[in-house]
Amino acid sequence: MSYIRTATPDSDAPRIYQIRLEGHLGRQWMEWFDGLAITLTEAGDTLLTGPVVDQAALHGLLKKVRDLGLPLLSVIQIPPEADEPDASP
């Protein structure tokens, strides 16, 4: 099995992640989660969204999620073009 890493044009830029947790988390936790935006969904989940500088920082965030005891539902990386404003009129 081989692993090939393809470089992106701006590979040093923080990547945007969205972490979905089961249950609602209060906004007072934003600082503890390194400034990630906290969004509460109508389905009863919490979305933590924002830039993560590297894999070590991502693992640190996931450790904090574990320490809270909230079930982790998903972790996704948001493509760079998804967080850019729409250029169409």
Distance bins in CASP14 RR format, pairs under 12 A and 6 or more apart:
PFRMAT RR
TARGET T0000
AUTHOR 0000-0000-0000
RMODE 2
METHOD distances of the structure
MODEL  1
5 11 0 0 0 0 1 0 0 0 0 0 0
8 15 0 0 0 0 1 0 0 0 0 0 0
8 77 0 0 0 0 0 1 0 0 0 0 0
8 79 0 0 0 0 0 1 0 0 0 0 0
8 80 1 0 0 1 0 0 0 0 0 0 0
8 81 0 0 0 0 0 1 0 0 0 0 0
9 80 0 0 0 0 1 0 0 0 0 0 0
9 81 0 0 0 0 0 1 0 0 0 0 0
10 80 1 0 0 1 0 0 0 0 0 0 0
11 54 0 0 0 0 0 1 0 0 0 0 0
11 80 0 0 0 0 0 1 0 0 0 0 0
12 53 0 0 0 0 1 0 0 0 0 0 0
12 54 0 0 0 0 1 0 0 0 0 0 0
13 51 0 0 0 0 1 0 0 0 0 0 0
13 52 0 0 0 0 0 1 0 0 0 0 0
13 53 0 0 0 0 1 0 0 0 0 0 0
13 54 0 0 0 0 0 1 0 0 0 0 0
13 80 1 0 0 1 0 0 0 0 0 0 0
13 83 0 0 0 0 0 1 0 0 0 0 0
14 34 0 0 0 0 0 1 0 0 0 0 0
14 36 0 0 0 0 0 1 0 0 0 0 0
14 50 0 0 0 0 1 0 0 0 0 0 0
14 51 1 1 0 0 0 0 0 0 0 0 0
14 52 1 0 1 0 0 0 0 0 0 0 0
14 53 1 0 1 0 0 0 0 0 0 0 0
14 54 1 0 0 1 0 0 0 0 0 0 0
14 55 0 0 0 0 0 1 0 0 0 0 0
14 57 0 0 0 0 1 0 0 0 0 0 0
14 58 0 0 0 0 0 1 0 0 0 0 0
14 77 0 0 0 0 0 1 0 0 0 0 0
14 78 0 0 0 0 0 1 0 0 0 0 0
14 80 0 0 0 0 0 1 0 0 0 0 0
14 83 0 0 0 0 0 1 0 0 0 0 0
15 49 0 0 0 0 0 1 0 0 0 0 0
15 50 0 0 0 0 1 0 0 0 0 0 0
15 51 1 0 0 1 0 0 0 0 0 0 0
15 52 1 0 1 0 0 0 0 0 0 0 0
15 53 0 0 0 0 1 0 0 0 0 0 0
15 54 0 0 0 0 1 0 0 0 0 0 0
15 55 0 0 0 0 1 0 0 0 0 0 0
15 57 0 0 0 0 1 0 0 0 0 0 0
15 58 0 0 0 0 1 0 0 0 0 0 0
15 75 0 0 0 0 0 1 0 0 0 0 0
15 76 0 0 0 0 0 1 0 0 0 0 0
15 77 1 0 1 0 0 0 0 0 0 0 0
15 78 1 0 0 1 0 0 0 0 0 0 0
15 79 0 0 0 0 1 0 0 0 0 0 0
15 80 0 0 0 0 1 0 0 0 0 0 0
15 82 0 0 0 0 0 1 0 0 0 0 0
15 83 0 0 0 0 0 1 0 0 0 0 0
16 36 0 0 0 0 1 0 0 0 0 0 0
16 37 0 0 0 0 0 1 0 0 0 0 0
16 47 0 0 0 0 0 1 0 0 0 0 0
16 48 0 0 0 0 0 1 0 0 0 0 0
16 49 1 0 0 1 0 0 0 0 0 0 0
16 50 1 0 1 0 0 0 0 0 0 0 0
16 51 1 0 1 0 0 0 0 0 0 0 0
16 52 1 0 0 1 0 0 0 0 0 0 0
16 53 0 0 0 0 0 1 0 0 0 0 0
16 58 0 0 0 0 0 1 0 0 0 0 0
16 75 0 0 0 0 0 1 0 0 0 0 0
16 76 0 0 0 0 1 0 0 0 0 0 0
16 77 1 0 0 1 0 0 0 0 0 0 0
16 78 1 0 1 0 0 0 0 0 0 0 0
16 79 0 0 0 0 1 0 0 0 0 0 0
16 80 1 0 0 1 0 0 0 0 0 0 0
16 81 0 0 0 0 0 1 0 0 0 0 0
16 82 1 0 0 1 0 0 0 0 0 0 0
16 83 1 0 1 0 0 0 0 0 0 0 0
16 84 0 0 0 0 0 1 0 0 0 0 0
17 33 0 0 0 0 0 1 0 0 0 0 0
17 34 0 0 0 0 0 1 0 0 0 0 0
17 36 0 0 0 0 1 0 0 0 0 0 0
17 37 0 0 0 0 0 1 0 0 0 0 0
17 47 0 0 0 0 0 1 0 0 0 0 0
17 48 1 0 0 1 0 0 0 0 0 0 0
17 49 1 0 0 1 0 0 0 0 0 0 0
17 50 1 0 0 1 0 0 0 0 0 0 0
17 51 1 0 0 1 0 0 0 0 0 0 0
17 52 1 0 1 0 0 0 0 0 0 0 0
17 53 0 0 0 0 0 1 0 0 0 0 0
17 54 0 0 0 0 0 1 0 0 0 0 0
17 55 0 0 0 0 0 1 0 0 0 0 0
17 57 0 0 0 0 1 0 0 0 0 0 0
17 58 1 0 0 1 0 0 0 0 0 0 0
17 59 0 0 0 0 0 1 0 0 0 0 0
17 60 0 0 0 0 0 1 0 0 0 0 0
17 61 1 0 0 1 0 0 0 0 0 0 0
17 62 0 0 0 0 1 0 0 0 0 0 0
17 65 0 0 0 0 0 1 0 0 0 0 0
17 74 0 0 0 0 0 1 0 0 0 0 0
17 75 1 0 0 1 0 0 0 0 0 0 0
17 76 1 0 0 1 0 0 0 0 0 0 0
17 77 1 0 1 0 0 0 0 0 0 0 0
17 78 1 0 0 1 0 0 0 0 0 0 0
17 79 0 0 0 0 0 1 0 0 0 0 0
17 82 0 0 0 0 0 1 0 0 0 0 0
17 83 0 0 0 0 0 1 0 0 0 0 0
18 36 0 0 0 0 1 0 0 0 0 0 0
18 37 0 0 0 0 1 0 0 0 0 0 0
18 38 0 0 0 0 0 1 0 0 0 0 0
18 39 0 0 0 0 1 0 0 0 0 0 0
18 41 0 0 0 0 0 1 0 0 0 0 0
18 45 0 0 0 0 0 1 0 0 0 0 0
18 46 0 0 0 0 0 1 0 0 0 0 0
18 47 1 0 1 0 0 0 0 0 0 0 0
18 48 1 0 0 1 0 0 0 0 0 0 0
18 49 1 0 1 0 0 0 0 0 0 0 0
18 50 1 0 0 1 0 0 0 0 0 0 0
18 51 0 0 0 0 0 1 0 0 0 0 0
18 52 0 0 0 0 0 1 0 0 0 0 0
18 58 0 0 0 0 0 1 0 0 0 0 0
18 61 0 0 0 0 0 1 0 0 0 0 0
18 73 0 0 0 0 0 1 0 0 0 0 0
18 74 1 0 0 1 0 0 0 0 0 0 0
18 75 1 0 0 1 0 0 0 0 0 0 0
18 76 1 0 1 0 0 0 0 0 0 0 0
18 77 0 0 0 0 1 0 0 0 0 0 0
18 78 1 0 1 0 0 0 0 0 0 0 0
18 79 0 0 0 0 0 1 0 0 0 0 0
18 82 0 0 0 0 1 0 0 0 0 0 0
18 83 0 0 0 0 0 1 0 0 0 0 0
19 25 0 0 0 0 0 1 0 0 0 0 0
19 33 0 0 0 0 1 0 0 0 0 0 0
19 34 0 0 0 0 0 1 0 0 0 0 0
19 36 1 0 0 1 0 0 0 0 0 0 0
19 37 0 0 0 0 0 1 0 0 0 0 0
19 38 0 0 0 0 0 1 0 0 0 0 0
19 39 0 0 0 0 0 1 0 0 0 0 0
19 45 0 0 0 0 0 1 0 0 0 0 0
19 46 0 0 0 0 1 0 0 0 0 0 0
19 47 1 0 0 1 0 0 0 0 0 0 0
19 48 1 0 1 0 0 0 0 0 0 0 0
19 49 1 0 0 1 0 0 0 0 0 0 0
19 50 0 0 0 0 1 0 0 0 0 0 0
19 52 0 0 0 0 1 0 0 0 0 0 0
19 58 0 0 0 0 1 0 0 0 0 0 0
19 59 0 0 0 0 0 1 0 0 0 0 0
19 60 0 0 0 0 0 1 0 0 0 0 0
19 61 1 0 0 1 0 0 0 0 0 0 0
19 62 1 0 0 1 0 0 0 0 0 0 0
19 63 0 0 0 0 0 1 0 0 0 0 0
19 64 0 0 0 0 1 0 0 0 0 0 0
19 65 1 0 0 1 0 0 0 0 0 0 0
19 66 0 0 0 0 0 1 0 0 0 0 0
19 68 0 0 0 0 0 1 0 0 0 0 0
19 70 0 0 0 0 0 1 0 0 0 0 0
19 71 0 0 0 0 0 1 0 0 0 0 0
19 72 1 0 0 1 0 0 0 0 0 0 0
19 73 0 0 0 0 1 0 0 0 0 0 0
19 74 1 0 0 1 0 0 0 0 0 0 0
19 75 1 0 1 0 0 0 0 0 0 0 0
19 76 0 0 0 0 1 0 0 0 0 0 0
19 77 0 0 0 0 0 1 0 0 0 0 0
19 78 0 0 0 0 0 1 0 0 0 0 0
20 38 0 0 0 0 0 1 0 0 0 0 0
20 39 0 0 0 0 1 0 0 0 0 0 0
20 40 0 0 0 0 0 1 0 0 0 0 0
20 41 0 0 0 0 1 0 0 0 0 0 0
20 43 0 0 0 0 1 0 0 0 0 0 0
20 44 0 0 0 0 0 1 0 0 0 0 0
20 45 1 0 1 0 0 0 0 0 0 0 0
20 46 1 0 0 1 0 0 0 0 0 0 0
20 47 1 0 1 0 0 0 0 0 0 0 0
20 48 1 0 0 1 0 0 0 0 0 0 0
20 49 0 0 0 0 1 0 0 0 0 0 0
20 65 0 0 0 0 0 1 0 0 0 0 0
20 70 0 0 0 0 0 1 0 0 0 0 0
20 71 0 0 0 0 1 0 0 0 0 0 0
20 72 1 0 0 1 0 0 0 0 0 0 0
20 73 1 0 1 0 0 0 0 0 0 0 0
20 74 1 0 1 0 0 0 0 0 0 0 0
20 75 1 0 0 1 0 0 0 0 0 0 0
20 76 1 0 0 1 0 0 0 0 0 0 0
21 29 0 0 0 0 0 1 0 0 0 0 0
21 33 0 0 0 0 0 1 0 0 0 0 0
21 36 0 0 0 0 0 1 0 0 0 0 0
21 38 0 0 0 0 1 0 0 0 0 0 0
21 39 0 0 0 0 0 1 0 0 0 0 0
21 40 0 0 0 0 0 1 0 0 0 0 0
21 41 0 0 0 0 0 1 0 0 0 0 0
21 43 0 0 0 0 0 1 0 0 0 0 0
21 44 0 0 0 0 1 0 0 0 0 0 0
21 45 1 0 0 1 0 0 0 0 0 0 0
21 46 1 0 1 0 0 0 0 0 0 0 0
21 47 1 0 0 1 0 0 0 0 0 0 0
21 48 1 0 0 1 0 0 0 0 0 0 0
21 49 0 0 0 0 0 1 0 0 0 0 0
21 61 0 0 0 0 0 1 0 0 0 0 0
21 62 0 0 0 0 0 1 0 0 0 0 0
21 64 0 0 0 0 0 1 0 0 0 0 0
21 65 1 0 0 1 0 0 0 0 0 0 0
21 66 0 0 0 0 0 1 0 0 0 0 0
21 68 1 0 0 1 0 0 0 0 0 0 0
21 69 0 0 0 0 1 0 0 0 0 0 0
21 70 1 0 1 0 0 0 0 0 0 0 0
21 71 1 0 0 1 0 0 0 0 0 0 0
21 72 1 0 0 1 0 0 0 0 0 0 0
21 73 1 0 0 1 0 0 0 0 0 0 0
21 74 0 0 0 0 1 0 0 0 0 0 0
21 75 0 0 0 0 0 1 0 0 0 0 0
22 40 0 0 0 0 0 1 0 0 0 0 0
22 41 0 0 0 0 0 1 0 0 0 0 0
22 43 0 0 0 0 1 0 0 0 0 0 0
22 44 1 0 0 1 0 0 0 0 0 0 0
22 45 1 0 1 0 0 0 0 0 0 0 0
22 46 0 0 0 0 1 0 0 0 0 0 0
22 47 0 0 0 0 0 1 0 0 0 0 0
22 65 0 0 0 0 0 1 0 0 0 0 0
22 68 0 0 0 0 0 1 0 0 0 0 0
22 69 0 0 0 0 1 0 0 0 0 0 0
22 70 1 0 0 1 0 0 0 0 0 0 0
22 71 1 0 1 0 0 0 0 0 0 0 0
22 72 1 0 0 1 0 0 0 0 0 0 0
22 73 1 0 1 0 0 0 0 0 0 0 0
22 74 0 0 0 0 0 1 0 0 0 0 0
23 38 0 0 0 0 0 1 0 0 0 0 0
23 40 0 0 0 0 1 0 0 0 0 0 0
23 41 0 0 0 0 1 0 0 0 0 0 0
23 42 0 0 0 0 0 1 0 0 0 0 0
23 43 0 0 0 0 1 0 0 0 0 0 0
23 44 1 0 1 0 0 0 0 0 0 0 0
23 45 1 0 1 0 0 0 0 0 0 0 0
23 46 1 0 1 0 0 0 0 0 0 0 0
23 47 0 0 0 0 0 1 0 0 0 0 0
23 48 0 0 0 0 0 1 0 0 0 0 0
23 65 0 0 0 0 0 1 0 0 0 0 0
23 68 0 0 0 0 0 1 0 0 0 0 0
23 69 0 0 0 0 0 1 0 0 0 0 0
23 70 1 0 0 1 0 0 0 0 0 0 0
23 71 1 0 0 1 0 0 0 0 0 0 0
23 72 0 0 0 0 0 1 0 0 0 0 0
23 73 0 0 0 0 1 0 0 0 0 0 0
24 38 0 0 0 0 1 0 0 0 0 0 0
24 39 0 0 0 0 0 1 0 0 0 0 0
24 40 1 0 1 0 0 0 0 0 0 0 0
24 41 0 0 0 0 1 0 0 0 0 0 0
24 42 0 0 0 0 0 1 0 0 0 0 0
24 43 0 0 0 0 0 1 0 0 0 0 0
24 44 1 0 1 0 0 0 0 0 0 0 0
24 45 1 0 0 1 0 0 0 0 0 0 0
24 46 1 0 1 0 0 0 0 0 0 0 0
24 47 0 0 0 0 0 1 0 0 0 0 0
24 68 0 0 0 0 0 1 0 0 0 0 0
24 70 0 0 0 0 1 0 0 0 0 0 0
25 32 0 0 0 0 1 0 0 0 0 0 0
25 33 0 0 0 0 1 0 0 0 0 0 0
25 36 0 0 0 0 0 1 0 0 0 0 0
25 37 0 0 0 0 0 1 0 0 0 0 0
25 38 1 0 0 1 0 0 0 0 0 0 0
25 39 0 0 0 0 1 0 0 0 0 0 0
25 40 1 0 0 1 0 0 0 0 0 0 0
25 41 0 0 0 0 0 1 0 0 0 0 0
25 44 0 0 0 0 0 1 0 0 0 0 0
25 45 0 0 0 0 1 0 0 0 0 0 0
25 46 1 0 1 0 0 0 0 0 0 0 0
25 47 0 0 0 0 1 0 0 0 0 0 0
25 48 1 0 0 1 0 0 0 0 0 0 0
25 64 0 0 0 0 0 1 0 0 0 0 0
25 65 0 0 0 0 1 0 0 0 0 0 0
25 68 1 0 0 1 0 0 0 0 0 0 0
25 69 0 0 0 0 0 1 0 0 0 0 0
25 70 1 0 0 1 0 0 0 0 0 0 0
25 71 0 0 0 0 0 1 0 0 0 0 0
26 32 0 0 0 0 0 1 0 0 0 0 0
26 33 0 0 0 0 0 1 0 0 0 0 0
26 38 1 0 0 1 0 0 0 0 0 0 0
26 39 0 0 0 0 0 1 0 0 0 0 0
26 40 1 0 0 1 0 0 0 0 0 0 0
26 46 1 0 0 1 0 0 0 0 0 0 0
26 48 0 0 0 0 0 1 0 0 0 0 0
26 68 0 0 0 0 0 1 0 0 0 0 0
26 70 0 0 0 0 0 1 0 0 0 0 0
27 33 0 0 0 0 0 1 0 0 0 0 0
27 35 0 0 0 0 0 1 0 0 0 0 0
27 36 0 0 0 0 0 1 0 0 0 0 0
27 37 0 0 0 0 1 0 0 0 0 0 0
27 38 1 0 1 0 0 0 0 0 0 0 0
27 39 0 0 0 0 1 0 0 0 0 0 0
27 40 0 0 0 0 1 0 0 0 0 0 0
27 46 0 0 0 0 1 0 0 0 0 0 0
27 48 0 0 0 0 0 1 0 0 0 0 0
28 35 0 0 0 0 0 1 0 0 0 0 0
28 38 0 0 0 0 1 0 0 0 0 0 0
29 35 0 0 0 0 1 0 0 0 0 0 0
29 36 0 0 0 0 1 0 0 0 0 0 0
29 37 0 0 0 0 0 1 0 0 0 0 0
29 38 1 0 0 1 0 0 0 0 0 0 0
29 40 0 0 0 0 0 1 0 0 0 0 0
29 46 0 0 0 0 1 0 0 0 0 0 0
29 48 0 0 0 0 1 0 0 0 0 0 0
29 61 0 0 0 0 0 1 0 0 0 0 0
29 64 0 0 0 0 1 0 0 0 0 0 0
29 65 0 0 0 0 0 1 0 0 0 0 0
29 67 0 0 0 0 0 1 0 0 0 0 0
29 68 0 0 0 0 1 0 0 0 0 0 0
29 70 0 0 0 0 0 1 0 0 0 0 0
30 36 1 0 0 1 0 0 0 0 0 0 0
30 37 1 0 0 1 0 0 0 0 0 0 0
30 38 1 0 1 0 0 0 0 0 0 0 0
30 39 0 0 0 0 0 1 0 0 0 0 0
30 46 0 0 0 0 0 1 0 0 0 0 0
30 48 0 0 0 0 1 0 0 0 0 0 0
30 49 0 0 0 0 0 1 0 0 0 0 0
30 50 0 0 0 0 0 1 0 0 0 0 0
30 64 0 0 0 0 0 1 0 0 0 0 0
31 38 0 0 0 0 0 1 0 0 0 0 0
31 64 0 0 0 0 0 1 0 0 0 0 0
32 38 0 0 0 0 0 1 0 0 0 0 0
32 48 0 0 0 0 0 1 0 0 0 0 0
32 60 0 0 0 0 0 1 0 0 0 0 0
32 61 0 0 0 0 1 0 0 0 0 0 0
32 63 0 0 0 0 0 1 0 0 0 0 0
32 64 1 0 0 1 0 0 0 0 0 0 0
32 65 0 0 0 0 0 1 0 0 0 0 0
32 67 0 0 0 0 1 0 0 0 0 0 0
32 68 0 0 0 0 1 0 0 0 0 0 0
33 46 0 0 0 0 0 1 0 0 0 0 0
33 47 0 0 0 0 0 1 0 0 0 0 0
33 48 1 0 1 0 0 0 0 0 0 0 0
33 49 0 0 0 0 0 1 0 0 0 0 0
33 50 0 0 0 0 1 0 0 0 0 0 0
33 51 0 0 0 0 0 1 0 0 0 0 0
33 52 0 0 0 0 0 1 0 0 0 0 0
33 57 0 0 0 0 0 1 0 0 0 0 0
33 58 0 0 0 0 0 1 0 0 0 0 0
33 60 0 0 0 0 1 0 0 0 0 0 0
33 61 1 0 0 1 0 0 0 0 0 0 0
33 62 0 0 0 0 0 1 0 0 0 0 0
33 63 0 0 0 0 0 1 0 0 0 0 0
33 64 1 0 0 1 0 0 0 0 0 0 0
33 65 0 0 0 0 1 0 0 0 0 0 0
33 67 0 0 0 0 0 1 0 0 0 0 0
33 68 0 0 0 0 1 0 0 0 0 0 0
33 70 0 0 0 0 0 1 0 0 0 0 0
34 48 0 0 0 0 1 0 0 0 0 0 0
34 49 0 0 0 0 0 1 0 0 0 0 0
34 50 0 0 0 0 1 0 0 0 0 0 0
34 51 0 0 0 0 1 0 0 0 0 0 0
34 52 0 0 0 0 1 0 0 0 0 0 0
34 53 0 0 0 0 1 0 0 0 0 0 0
34 57 1 0 0 1 0 0 0 0 0 0 0
34 58 0 0 0 0 0 1 0 0 0 0 0
34 60 0 0 0 0 1 0 0 0 0 0 0
34 61 1 0 0 1 0 0 0 0 0 0 0
34 64 0 0 0 0 1 0 0 0 0 0 0
35 48 0 0 0 0 1 0 0 0 0 0 0
35 49 0 0 0 0 0 1 0 0 0 0 0
35 50 1 0 0 1 0 0 0 0 0 0 0
35 51 0 0 0 0 1 0 0 0 0 0 0
35 52 0 0 0 0 0 1 0 0 0 0 0
35 57 0 0 0 0 0 1 0 0 0 0 0
35 61 0 0 0 0 0 1 0 0 0 0 0
35 64 0 0 0 0 0 1 0 0 0 0 0
36 46 0 0 0 0 0 1 0 0 0 0 0
36 47 0 0 0 0 1 0 0 0 0 0 0
36 48 1 0 1 0 0 0 0 0 0 0 0
36 49 1 0 0 1 0 0 0 0 0 0 0
36 50 1 0 1 0 0 0 0 0 0 0 0
36 51 0 0 0 0 1 0 0 0 0 0 0
36 52 0 0 0 0 1 0 0 0 0 0 0
36 57 0 0 0 0 0 1 0 0 0 0 0
36 58 0 0 0 0 0 1 0 0 0 0 0
36 60 0 0 0 0 0 1 0 0 0 0 0
36 61 1 0 0 1 0 0 0 0 0 0 0
36 64 0 0 0 0 0 1 0 0 0 0 0
36 65 0 0 0 0 0 1 0 0 0 0 0
36 75 0 0 0 0 0 1 0 0 0 0 0
37 46 0 0 0 0 0 1 0 0 0 0 0
37 47 1 0 0 1 0 0 0 0 0 0 0
37 48 1 0 0 1 0 0 0 0 0 0 0
37 49 1 0 1 0 0 0 0 0 0 0 0
37 50 1 0 0 1 0 0 0 0 0 0 0
37 51 0 0 0 0 0 1 0 0 0 0 0
37 78 0 0 0 0 0 1 0 0 0 0 0
37 83 0 0 0 0 0 1 0 0 0 0 0
38 45 0 0 0 0 0 1 0 0 0 0 0
38 46 1 0 0 1 0 0 0 0 0 0 0
38 47 1 0 0 1 0 0 0 0 0 0 0
38 48 1 0 0 1 0 0 0 0 0 0 0
38 49 0 0 0 0 1 0 0 0 0 0 0
38 50 0 0 0 0 0 1 0 0 0 0 0
39 45 0 0 0 0 1 0 0 0 0 0 0
39 46 1 0 0 1 0 0 0 0 0 0 0
39 47 1 0 1 0 0 0 0 0 0 0 0
39 48 0 0 0 0 1 0 0 0 0 0 0
39 49 1 0 0 1 0 0 0 0 0 0 0
39 50 0 0 0 0 0 1 0 0 0 0 0
40 46 1 0 1 0 0 0 0 0 0 0 0
40 47 1 0 0 1 0 0 0 0 0 0 0
40 48 0 0 0 0 0 1 0 0 0 0 0
41 47 1 0 0 1 0 0 0 0 0 0 0
41 48 0 0 0 0 0 1 0 0 0 0 0
41 49 0 0 0 0 0 1 0 0 0 0 0
41 73 0 0 0 0 0 1 0 0 0 0 0
43 73 0 0 0 0 0 1 0 0 0 0 0
44 70 0 0 0 0 0 1 0 0 0 0 0
44 71 0 0 0 0 0 1 0 0 0 0 0
44 73 0 0 0 0 0 1 0 0 0 0 0
45 70 0 0 0 0 1 0 0 0 0 0 0
45 71 0 0 0 0 1 0 0 0 0 0 0
45 72 0 0 0 0 0 1 0 0 0 0 0
45 73 1 0 0 1 0 0 0 0 0 0 0
45 74 0 0 0 0 1 0 0 0 0 0 0
46 65 0 0 0 0 1 0 0 0 0 0 0
46 68 0 0 0 0 1 0 0 0 0 0 0
46 70 1 0 0 1 0 0 0 0 0 0 0
46 71 0 0 0 0 0 1 0 0 0 0 0
46 72 0 0 0 0 0 1 0 0 0 0 0
46 73 0 0 0 0 1 0 0 0 0 0 0
46 74 0 0 0 0 0 1 0 0 0 0 0
47 73 0 0 0 0 1 0 0 0 0 0 0
47 74 0 0 0 0 1 0 0 0 0 0 0
47 75 0 0 0 0 0 1 0 0 0 0 0
47 76 0 0 0 0 0 1 0 0 0 0 0
47 78 0 0 0 0 0 1 0 0 0 0 0
48 58 0 0 0 0 0 1 0 0 0 0 0
48 61 1 0 0 1 0 0 0 0 0 0 0
48 62 0 0 0 0 0 1 0 0 0 0 0
48 64 0 0 0 0 1 0 0 0 0 0 0
48 65 0 0 0 0 1 0 0 0 0 0 0
48 68 0 0 0 0 0 1 0 0 0 0 0
48 70 0 0 0 0 0 1 0 0 0 0 0
48 72 0 0 0 0 0 1 0 0 0 0 0
48 73 0 0 0 0 0 1 0 0 0 0 0
48 74 0 0 0 0 0 1 0 0 0 0 0
48 75 0 0 0 0 1 0 0 0 0 0 0
48 76 0 0 0 0 0 1 0 0 0 0 0
49 61 0 0 0 0 0 1 0 0 0 0 0
49 74 0 0 0 0 0 1 0 0 0 0 0
49 75 0 0 0 0 0 1 0 0 0 0 0
49 76 0 0 0 0 1 0 0 0 0 0 0
49 77 0 0 0 0 0 1 0 0 0 0 0
49 78 1 0 0 1 0 0 0 0 0 0 0
49 82 0 0 0 0 0 1 0 0 0 0 0
49 83 0 0 0 0 1 0 0 0 0 0 0
50 57 0 0 0 0 0 1 0 0 0 0 0
50 58 0 0 0 0 0 1 0 0 0 0 0
50 61 0 0 0 0 1 0 0 0 0 0 0
50 75 0 0 0 0 0 1 0 0 0 0 0
50 76 0 0 0 0 0 1 0 0 0 0 0
50 77 0 0 0 0 0 1 0 0 0 0 0
50 78 0 0 0 0 1 0 0 0 0 0 0
50 82 0 0 0 0 0 1 0 0 0 0 0
50 83 0 0 0 0 1 0 0 0 0 0 0
51 57 0 0 0 0 1 0 0 0 0 0 0
51 58 0 0 0 0 0 1 0 0 0 0 0
51 61 0 0 0 0 0 1 0 0 0 0 0
51 77 0 0 0 0 0 1 0 0 0 0 0
51 78 0 0 0 0 1 0 0 0 0 0 0
51 80 0 0 0 0 0 1 0 0 0 0 0
51 83 0 0 0 0 1 0 0 0 0 0 0
52 58 1 0 1 0 0 0 0 0 0 0 0
52 59 0 0 0 0 1 0 0 0 0 0 0
52 60 0 0 0 0 1 0 0 0 0 0 0
52 61 1 0 0 1 0 0 0 0 0 0 0
52 62 0 0 0 0 0 1 0 0 0 0 0
52 75 0 0 0 0 1 0 0 0 0 0 0
52 76 0 0 0 0 0 1 0 0 0 0 0
52 77 0 0 0 0 1 0 0 0 0 0 0
52 78 0 0 0 0 0 1 0 0 0 0 0
53 59 0 0 0 0 0 1 0 0 0 0 0
53 60 0 0 0 0 0 1 0 0 0 0 0
53 61 0 0 0 0 0 1 0 0 0 0 0
54 60 0 0 0 0 0 1 0 0 0 0 0
54 61 0 0 0 0 0 1 0 0 0 0 0
55 61 0 0 0 0 0 1 0 0 0 0 0
55 62 0 0 0 0 0 1 0 0 0 0 0
55 75 0 0 0 0 0 1 0 0 0 0 0
55 77 0 0 0 0 0 1 0 0 0 0 0
56 62 0 0 0 0 0 1 0 0 0 0 0
56 63 0 0 0 0 0 1 0 0 0 0 0
57 63 0 0 0 0 0 1 0 0 0 0 0
57 64 0 0 0 0 0 1 0 0 0 0 0
58 64 0 0 0 0 0 1 0 0 0 0 0
58 65 0 0 0 0 0 1 0 0 0 0 0
58 75 1 0 0 1 0 0 0 0 0 0 0
58 76 0 0 0 0 0 1 0 0 0 0 0
58 77 0 0 0 0 1 0 0 0 0 0 0
59 65 0 0 0 0 0 1 0 0 0 0 0
59 66 0 0 0 0 0 1 0 0 0 0 0
59 75 0 0 0 0 0 1 0 0 0 0 0
60 66 0 0 0 0 1 0 0 0 0 0 0
60 67 0 0 0 0 1 0 0 0 0 0 0
60 75 0 0 0 0 0 1 0 0 0 0 0
61 67 0 0 0 0 0 1 0 0 0 0 0
61 68 0 0 0 0 0 1 0 0 0 0 0
61 72 0 0 0 0 0 1 0 0 0 0 0
61 75 0 0 0 0 1 0 0 0 0 0 0
62 68 0 0 0 0 0 1 0 0 0 0 0
62 69 0 0 0 0 0 1 0 0 0 0 0
62 70 0 0 0 0 0 1 0 0 0 0 0
62 72 1 0 0 1 0 0 0 0 0 0 0
62 74 0 0 0 0 0 1 0 0 0 0 0
62 75 1 0 0 1 0 0 0 0 0 0 0
63 69 0 0 0 0 0 1 0 0 0 0 0
63 72 0 0 0 0 0 1 0 0 0 0 0
64 70 0 0 0 0 0 1 0 0 0 0 0
64 72 0 0 0 0 0 1 0 0 0 0 0
65 71 0 0 0 0 1 0 0 0 0 0 0
65 72 1 0 1 0 0 0 0 0 0 0 0
65 73 0 0 0 0 0 1 0 0 0 0 0
65 74 0 0 0 0 0 1 0 0 0 0 0
65 75 0 0 0 0 1 0 0 0 0 0 0
66 72 1 0 0 1 0 0 0 0 0 0 0
76 82 0 0 0 0 0 1 0 0 0 0 0
77 83 0 0 0 0 0 1 0 0 0 0 0
78 84 0 0 0 0 0 1 0 0 0 0 0
81 87 0 0 0 0 0 1 0 0 0 0 0
END
